């Protein structure tokens, strides 16, 4: 329960921070609380899923194998997968609750690629 609450708060606050920056840059008018709530819920849901998966020996063996691949020196597949899980859950909630028209595969791909590259650099 503690992990889910912290994850919800992180997603909600992160979304508000992003919207505040977009508003300051003039690319967004106002703050969309529904969007922040959906992001918080999606973050909590994926944190719960991630915690459940990490308890599975099969999942941890798979992630260990992935992290040993040569590409992992320049691209973090595990970080990319984690962010893509969060992105997909967030989009699914948006499709359901906000009646968005389509799933954005480009957004999913870009978020995974960015996470994989940045995690490998750090």
Secondary structure, DSSP 8 states (H G I E B T S, - for coil): -HHHHHHHHHHHHHHHHHHHHHHHTTS--S--HHHHHHHHHHHHHHHHHHHHHHT-HHHHHHHHHHHTSGGGGT--HHHHHHHHHHHHHHHHHHHHHS--SS--HHHHHHHHHHHHHHHHH-
